[in-house]
Amino acid sequence: MFLRQLFDAETSTYTYLLADPETGEAALIDPVRELRHRDLALLRELGLRLVLVLETHVHADHVTSAAALCDETGATCAASCDGAKCAGICLRDGDVLRLGSLEIRAIATPGHTLDSMSFLVDGNVFTGDALLVRGTGRTDFQSGDAGALYDSITRRLFELPEATLVWPGHDYRGHTVSSIREEKRFNPRLAGKTREEFVQIMSQLALAPPKRIAIAVPANLACGRAPVGAGI
């Protein structure tokens, strides 16, 4: 499997490019609207053909380029059935997508949002905002549920083989990748914590709302097609 991690410094968002080297079929996970041309240029340079755009959830901090990428390349957007209804493929827990010889397995990981979905590919799990490196996504808005997030991480993600690499949707402290083994042992919100303790931790974060939430959420419910009057 070909894997490339890309970064948006403005929103601390990771985008992932996956590809089957034999067929040249490629997928982008959580692409950012402002960096669409970067992503398309990289695909051209590497001789890859974009066939899938995967969304881990309806984002509140950036606008996706999913619709624009699909319009330009003929790719298909895939997202949770509980999320953006504009996606061409509606994913439920356990669904499998093919990318050449690769299998992409959808794992429902609600909690950050109801529609949060992780993707397991060849010993790598792309966790969106559910599980971060030494952290987790917030649960205080947009259908968030701290108890559900604890269950998703401990009962779904932490049940994966410990050598599975964890590729998060964001990082704010310079981390790029972790593993299930590391997060089980060292994640300060989860290691040795009960469900009740986790819920208490999450209730005390007192985070400011994402700066672009009023623009990003409605736009992302339309796969990045901004509603009339959104000003983007």
C-alpha positions, 0 to 999 in steps of 0.5 A: 500500500502507498500511504502519504500523510498531508497537513493543513497548517491553518486547521491542523488537519491531516489528509491521507492519500492511499493507493494501490501501487499495482492499479494506481487507484487512490483514495483521499481521506478528509481532504481540505478545500483550500488544498485541493490543487495541492492534492490533485497535483500530487495525484498527477505527479504520482500517476494515480487515479482518484476513485474514492474520497472518504470522510471520517465525519462532518467536520466543524473546523474546515470545509472539505473538498470532497464534492469538488474532487469528485466533480473533477476526477469522477471519484465517489465520496463515501461517508457514514449513513448518519452524516452527509447525505450527499455522499455517493456511498453510504457506509455502515459499520463493517462495510468494505470498500475496494481500492485495487487489491486493498480492502478499506473496512469502515468502523463506526466510532461515534462520540465526537459526532454521531457519524464518526467513522474510522477506516482500517486498511492493511494494519493502519487505522485512520481515526478522524477525530475519534482517537488522536495521538495522546488525546481524543476528539471533543464531545461538547457539540454537534451530536457529541457524546462522551460515553459513546466515544469512550465505548467506541475507542475502548470496544472498537479501536482498542480491540484492534491488534496493538501493532495497528498504526493510528493515523489521526485527523488532527494534531496540535503538538507535532505528533504524526502517528501512533499505535493502538499499543501506545494509546492504550498505555499512554493516552492520558484521557483513556489509560487506566480510566473508567468510562465515568472518569472519561466522561468527567474529563471531557465535561471539564475541557471548556474549549472554545468553539471551532472558529469556522463551525458556522460555515464548515458544518452546513458546507460539509453537510453538502460535501463541501458545496457551500450553501447560498450566502455562506460567503466561502 
